[in-house]
């Protein structure tokens, strides 16, 4: 969707669309699930766990980081990632608001 078209939608709709776009790839869901089950920030384990090439994992991490779902710290040549809990809660609130406003009117 072009930049000019986003102006016809409200802020909440644009935010949700951006989040859904980033979450639309199964590798990103797998990465989030893996990171969320770890006790500490993780570095190189993601490549081994997910089974994709390191550059591919890096691209997916970049997308997740772009909406603030994960945070990374540089430790030497490594970047360690963890879930950004404040942002995660903000996104949960957006999603809850969306579904709470939706009326169930099945055909």
TAZI-V831381 format. One record per backbone hydrogen bond with DSSP energy under -0.5 kcal/mol. NH is the residue of the N-H (numbers start at 1). CO is the residue of the C=O. E is the energy in kcal/mol with one decimal. If there is no record, write none. Layout:
# TAZI-V831381
{{NH & CO & E} {NH & CO & E}}
This chain:
# TAZI-V831381
{{5 & 2 & -0.7} {6 & 2 & -1.1} {7 & 3 & -0.6} {8 & 5 & -1.4} {9 & 6 & -1.6} {14 & 10 & -2.2} {15 & 11 & -2.6} {16 & 12 & -2.6} {17 & 13 & -2.2} {18 & 14 & -2.0} {19 & 15 & -2.3} {20 & 16 & -3.0} {21 & 17 & -2.2} {22 & 18 & -2.0} {23 & 19 & -2.5} {24 & 20 & -0.7} {24 & 21 & -0.6} {25 & 22 & -0.7} {28 & 25 & -0.7} {29 & 25 & -1.5} {30 & 26 & -2.4} {31 & 27 & -2.5} {32 & 28 & -2.5} {33 & 29 & -2.7} {34 & 30 & -2.4} {35 & 31 & -2.9} {36 & 32 & -2.6} {37 & 33 & -0.8} {37 & 34 & -1.0} {38 & 35 & -1.4} {42 & 81 & -2.2} {46 & 43 & -0.8} {47 & 44 & -0.7} {48 & 44 & -0.9} {49 & 45 & -2.6} {50 & 46 & -2.9} {51 & 47 & -2.0} {57 & 53 & -2.4} {58 & 54 & -2.6} {59 & 55 & -1.9} {60 & 56 & -2.1} {61 & 57 & -2.8} {62 & 58 & -2.2} {63 & 59 & -1.9} {64 & 60 & -2.2} {65 & 61 & -2.5} {66 & 62 & -1.7} {67 & 63 & -0.8} {67 & 64 & -0.5} {68 & 65 & -1.4} {69 & 64 & -1.9} {70 & 64 & -0.6} {71 & 82 & -2.7} {73 & 80 & -2.4} {75 & 73 & -0.5} {75 & 78 & -3.2} {78 & 75 & -2.0} {80 & 73 & -3.0} {81 & 42 & -3.0} {82 & 71 & -2.0} {84 & 69 & -2.6} {85 & 83 & -1.2} {88 & 84 & -2.5} {89 & 85 & -2.4} {90 & 86 & -1.8} {91 & 87 & -2.4} {92 & 88 & -2.2} {93 & 89 & -2.1} {94 & 90 & -2.0} {95 & 91 & -2.5} {96 & 92 & -2.9} {97 & 93 & -2.5} {98 & 94 & -2.1} {99 & 95 & -2.6} {100 & 96 & -2.7} {101 & 97 & -1.4} {102 & 98 & -0.6} {105 & 103 & -0.9}}
